[in-house]
């Protein structure tokens, strides 16, 4: 899953970067090395990565839901505007028709 650096993800990405940077530091890595537990070090790094990837995935899903909701609302708003425009057109057509009928009933001047 590619990670997109979006504005709403920035805080999580910096937090993730700090945790990975600390975990990759000489001090932490050396402690694992001295205890001959480098496999655990790799596992911990994987846990950190998977944790933050899950968080970012949740944030992206929430953002997608929010954008879908906005899009749905815009479509609904456009639908209402179209209905209003159609009503206006019908009203104008009715006025034109009544005016035309009224003009037909008047005898022309000669």
C-alpha positions in Angstrom: 0.0 0.0 0.0 1.6 3.3 -1.0 1.5 6.0 1.6 0.4 9.4 0.4 1.7 12.4 2.2 -1.5 14.4 2.7 -2.0 17.3 5.0 -4.3 15.4 7.4 -1.6 12.6 7.7 1.3 14.9 8.4 1.1 14.6 12.2 1.0 10.8 12.1 3.8 10.6 9.5 6.1 12.8 11.6 5.3 10.7 14.7 6.0 7.5 12.8 9.2 9.0 11.5 10.4 9.9 15.0 9.6 6.4 16.4 11.5 4.7 13.5 14.4 7.1 13.8 14.6 6.4 17.6 14.3 2.6 17.0 17.0 2.8 14.3 19.4 4.7 16.6 22.7 3.3 17.6 21.7 3.2 21.3 18.6 1.1 20.8 20.1 -1.1 18.1 23.2 -1.8 20.2 21.1 -2.9 23.2 19.4 -5.5 21.0 22.7 -6.5 19.5 24.4 -7.0 22.8 21.6 -9.3 24.0 21.7 -11.1 20.6 18.1 -10.2 19.9 18.3 -8.6 16.5 15.4 -10.7 15.3 13.3 -9.0 18.0 14.6 -5.6 16.9 13.4 -6.4 13.4 10.0 -7.6 14.7 9.6 -4.4 16.8 10.4 -2.3 13.7 7.7 -4.3 11.7 5.2 -3.7 14.6 5.9 0.1 14.5 5.5 0.1 10.7 2.3 -1.9 10.7 0.8 0.1 13.5 1.3 3.4 11.7 0.3 2.0 8.4 -3.0 0.9 9.9 -3.5 4.3 11.4 -2.9 6.0 8.0 -5.2 3.6 6.3 -8.0 4.4 8.8 -7.4 8.1 8.2 -7.5 7.7 4.5 -10.7 5.7 4.7 -12.3 8.4 6.8 -11.2 11.0 4.4 -12.7 9.1 1.5 -16.0 8.7 3.3 -16.0 12.4 4.0 -15.3 13.3 0.4 -18.0 10.8 -0.8 -20.5 12.5 1.5 -19.6 15.9 0.2 -19.9 14.7 -3.4 -23.3 13.2 -2.6 -24.5 16.4 -1.0 -23.3 18.4 -4.0 -25.2 16.1 -6.4 -28.3 16.5 -4.3 -27.9 20.3 -4.3 -27.5 20.3 -8.1 -30.5 18.1 -8.5 -32.6 20.6 -6.4 -31.2 23.5 -8.5 -32.2 21.7 -11.7 -35.7 21.1 -10.3 -36.0 24.8 -9.4 -34.8 25.9 -12.9 -37.3 23.5 -14.5 -40.1 25.0 -12.4 -39.0 28.5 -13.4 -39.0 27.5 -17.1 -42.5 26.0 -16.8 -43.7 29.2 -15.1 -42.2 31.4 -17.8 -43.6 29.2 -20.5 -47.1 29.5 -18.9 -46.8 33.3 -18.7 -45.7 33.4 -22.4 -48.6 31.2 -23.4 -51.2 33.3 -21.5 -49.8 36.5 -23.0 -50.0 35.0 -26.4 -53.6 33.9 -25.9 -54.4 37.4 -24.5 -52.8 39.0 -27.6 -54.9 36.8 -30.0 -58.1 37.9 -28.4 -57.4 41.6 -29.0 -58.6 42.9 -32.4 -55.9 44.5 -34.3 -56.0 48.2 -35.0 -56.2 49.3 -38.6 
